């Protein structure tokens, strides 16, 4: 991968190399040369986190063929650059991660959705949705908001405890619901895009544990003897 392949305002996610696994949304602001580029930081992120010069970051670029990852090192920048950061591109760090497919469990619950652009606004809008099912690969939920489009990236949280506090997802499909017994108007399919191998295995274990719990809760009516 070369820096000139990055486009201005292209969406990326960053996380600390060897950190706690949390990802933060950023946008490409400027490519200075083959070694340096600038990124825009979300307003909320600049209030709580300061990346010191020399900090190593993982940059994740979600593409149709998988997740493209490269490393960057935070560089000293002007004091006035509160909302952007200069990065040194570690060229030989580039790699790509493929995706996998998993069993899906019906699980009806509420979830909260925040799309990528909302991280760059002072008053973000959070969509309260109804989840239909979940797998180690992604989720399906219903919503009243119809602007979710395939390829869009969202941050999803559940009302029940899972492997992580929240998940970055990519919208796969958005379909209008014709059956009006549902309060929501659109059915959304999304896939998890940043789970590590260990986190994915933990999610598989969570889903099968949850399935066993649900089966135990199901009480069949006794059959009358003839």
N, C-alpha and C positions, 0 to 999 in steps of 0.2 A: 504493500500500500504506500502511496505517496500523498503528501499533504495537499498537493494541487488537485487531488480528487475530492477534497472536502468542499462543500458549497457554503456560501455565506448564509447564515441563519439555519444551517442544517442542524437537526436535533441530535444531541448526544446525551449519554448518561455517564456520570463519573462516580467512582468509589475509591476510597483509600486502598492502595496496594497493600494487601495483607491486613486490611481493617476488619470492621465488623459486618461487612456485607451490605451496608446501606447504600443505595444509589440515589444520586441527585441529578435533576435535569439541568442541562446547559445548552447553549446554542453557539454555533461558530460565528464569531464577529468579524474576524479578519485573518487572512493567511499572509504572513509577512515574508516568508521565504520557505525553502525546503525543510527548514529545521524549527521554525517558530510560528505559532499562531495564537490568536486571542479568542477567548470565549466570553459570552454574556452569562452572568450569574442571576439566578432568581432573586427577587427582592427579599423574600423570607429567608433565604439561605445566607445572604450577606449580613443579616441581623444576628445570626447565631453562630456562624462558623467563619474563621479566618484561616486560610491556608498559607502557611509560612513558606518563603522561598526554599526550594529543595525538597518540598513534599512530593512524593511519588503518587501518581494517580493512574487508575485504570480508566480508559475511555471506551465506551461500548456504543457501537453503531449498529442499529438493528436493520438488517436487510432481508429481502425475501428468501435468500439462500442460507440464512443463518445470522449469527451475531459476530460481527467483526470487532476485534478487541486490539487496542494498542496502548502503550504506556506513554505518559507525559510527566514532565517535572516542572513544578511551579517556579516561575522566574520572578525576580524583583520587578516591580512596576511602579508607576507614578502614584502618589498618594491620592490623587483625584480619581483614579480608576477604581472606585468602590464597587462598581457593578460589572467589571470585567477583569480577566486575569490572563497574563501572558504565560504560555506553555512551551517548553522545549519538547519536541517530538522525538521519541526513542524509536528510530526506524526499524531496528531489527527485532522489536518486541511484538510485531503484528502476528495475530493468529485468528482462526475462525472456529466457531463452535456450531455444530449441527443440532437439530432438534429431534425429539423422540415423541412417541404416541402412547397413550395410557388409557386404562379402564376409567369409566365415568360413573360417578355415584350421584343419584338423585338426592339433593339436600336443599330443602326450602328454608331460606333465611334472608335477612336483610344484609346488604352490602353498600359501601360508600365508594363512589367513583369521582375521581378528579382528573381531568385531562391535562396533557402536557402544558398547554398554554396558560392554564390557571395558576401555575407556579410563578408566572411572571406578572401577575396582577396583584394589586394591594388588597382587593376584596374577592378572593377566589370563590367560585360557585361549586358546591359539592352536591352531586346527584345521589339521592337515596334510592336504591334499586332493590328488586326482588330476585334473589338467586334461585336458579332451577337445578343446576348440577355442578359438580366440581370433579376434576381429575388432577393428577400430578402434572398434566400438560396445560390445563386452562380451566375456564369457567363459562357458564351460560347464564345470563340474567335478563330480566325484563326492565324496561325503563319507559318513562314518558317523553324523554328527550330523543329526538330523531336525528341529531346532527352527528352521531358517531358514524364514522366512515371506515371501511377497510383500510388498514395500514396505519390508522391513528394510534397513538400510544396513550395509555391511561394508567393511573395509580389506583389500586383497588385494595380496600380493607374490608374485613369481615367482622360481624358482631360476635363470632365465636373465636376462640383461641386456636391458631394453627402454628405452623413452623416459624413464620416470620410475622412481624407487625403489619406489613403491607407488601403488595406485589405489583411490579411493573408488568403490564400486559400490552399486547397488540390486538387491535380489533380485526377479527377475521370476517365476520358477517353481521349485517344489520338488516333485519326483516320486519316489516310491519305486521302486527298481529291482527287478524281479521275477526277472531272470536272475542266479542266484547264482554265476556264473563271476566276477562282480565282487566284490572284497573290500568295497567300499563299498556302502551301502544306499540312498543318495539321490542323484539327479541334480539339480544346481542350475544354473539359468540366471540370469546377472546382467549388468547393463549398467553401463558407465562413466558417471559422472554429472558429472564436473568438468573434463574435458579442454578446454583452450582450442582455438581453431581451429588454431593452429600445432602444438600437441601431437597433435591428431587427425590432421593431415596427416603428422606424423612417424610416428605409429603405423601409418598406411596404408602408408607407405614401408617400415617395419620388417617388416610382415606379408608384403609382396610379395618383399622381400629374403630373408626366411626361407623362403618358398615356393621361390624359385630355388635356395637352398642344399639344400633337401630333395630337389628334383628331380635335382640333380647327384649326390647321394648314392645315388640309386636306380640300381642296375646291372641291366640286363635280361640274361637268359641268351641267349647267341648262338643263332640259329636254324640248325639243321643243314640243309645243302644236300641236296636229294633227287637 
